[in-house]
């Protein structure tokens, strides 16, 4: 009789793990507290508009393909993928933006137009970034963080300096134009830390950006979730929605069952893709690996204030992905990581998927998603949300030269309180634990519980870290470790 595995949560990591475990012959059931699967990658539909509530960037298409190929499938079996050209646009002031094209050769030309001589420097920078990508994404990130020796390879031994310098230092040594510097520093924000605190090795994110390009699944990122769920169900995985886990019961220091609405759901193994800190609160205190003091000391990736807005007209002078860096990058980062305060003059990001996808907004209308990165656990009130919405809309209008405030049909917001309520997110963080030098690989919370037998974890608080592709990889790592331990 196959062993039974109960999985908490249905985000990317949980869904990926469910597929690998079902393929390996386990009986797998997934328990999701919300009314749809997807975890942070859920969907909002209103008045003919469709919004991705969570991730909106599709980077590292090779990781997705590697996932589907493990099951004899391709991403194209489940959704249509389009490469964006331009990839995105960055505003630095009124009538002052840099458009990042969809091909690497055109990006070199763009850099040369901004700063003479920078194209050759960029070619060398991207060559090193690609080398890091080949080492990291094709090898290191597929290791389960069990031992520091996982990082010791011939490739890493000859590149030690890249772990002890930082992205910001490398970029600023080569490029003098502030706009180009910020464009090159931007991708590591997906890892949840300041460029000055992120090891230079993580420049592989620049190769993911420029070398592999920015893509969009037709219909939105939720199409990827639906595709993986379809794959999971074809492998025999069962899903339970509106199933909020109240406790993990143990017996003889081994996980035995999930308690939901007072009912026990027994299993041979329990895997949690829910927030790691929250999952441990479901255990008796003596069964928790990490204390509150441990979590307090960790550097967490930002939270976010998000707005989902329906417009009654098409917007101009913006791309599918548009970044607004017209205020101080340094001051905003300080507010997030040093002061833990609301930023006075925030940078923000806007996504208009209806620019390239006619399924996400009614004809002649525009779907807009606006995001301000924030420190976790800030005071979160409707008054504060409204003040920041007005602030960024005023700037948006001035920078892009158009009136849009009177064209808003509706808006909905999502912030710190919602991250806590919807996802049990520690301090309302949006992206997990930052990938700083001392929070990388084996230094992250472990996949396998050190205190409770048969209890495992997956997701962005464990290896390899924040982001959608790493979450898919995390699901594979957790499933692999379960199989390995159960066979021993």
Order of alpha helices (4+ residues) and beta strands (2+ residues): beta-alpha-beta-beta-beta-alpha-beta-beta-beta-alpha-alpha-alpha-alpha-alpha-alpha-beta-alpha-beta-beta-beta-beta-beta-alpha-alpha-beta-beta-alpha-beta-beta-alpha-beta-alpha-beta-alpha
